[in-house]
Amino acid sequence: MSHTWMMENIPFIPRPILQSWLKSGYIELDNLAAGVQETTGIPQGGVISPTIANMVLDGMEKAVYSIDKGARLIRYADDAIVLCDSHELAQSIKKSIQLFLNPRGLIISNEKTKITNIVESFIFVGFRFYDRNGKFYYDIPPAKLAKIKAKVSKVLRTTTDLKSMFIKTNQIIRGFCYAHADANTSAQLRDLGYWLNKRVYTALFQYYKTKAGQTIIKQVLQIRERFERNDQRFPKMISCL
């Protein structure tokens, strides 16, 4: 995003404050002494960044409706999808949006953008949207499930203290569940629960390899339906003695 365009066109925000936000930069963890300032774009992860992105892209709907008044634009910050009736219209709308973006210093990413039939699945704001028997659903993309499994596996593999292992795993799993609670994810989270049960059992077996230790493992694990929505929402995945 062009800093010049933002300084000249974004309303309401006092210029000195806006300039300070845009020039705030970031610090890399492996080099805390050297800050990095950007000359374009907005601070990644900044609390004000989504608001600035909304202001920069305000008016995109006009670029869409100038081509097809029957089209629909759904946008969240700098992520957007456009619904229209044909592939040809989609191509024309894409060109119109690029003309809208040019003065703002933005380019549509060909890697992240695709024109597809709505019956095929697509990813938007971190969810997978898909059609099934004429009804529309959204759930967790497989890549995101693989990522959370890798994160949990690393904790179970590298944490030597049992209590710390449980605390860290609970934090990861519960945060993941709450973030996806409103999607059509019951089956996915149930399968994730079964996977986690096996991985935790394997980790505990490294601590309690004797026959008597199996009783301890049963006491430690919560053997119940995990991820089922109940009065406690998503209960802890692991408990400790």
Secondary structure, DSSP 8 states (H G I E B T S, - for coil): -BHHHHHHH--SS-HHHHHHHHT--EEETTEEEEEE--SBS--TT-TTHHHHHHHHHTTHHHHHHTT-TT-EEEEETTEEEEE-S-HHHHHHHHHHHHHHHGGGT----TTT-----TTS-EEETTEEEEEETTEEEEE--HHHHHHHHHHHHHHHHH--SHHHHHHHHHHHHHHHHHHTTTSS-HHHHHHHHHHHHHHHHHHHHTT--SHHHHHHHHHHS--S--S--BTTBS--S----
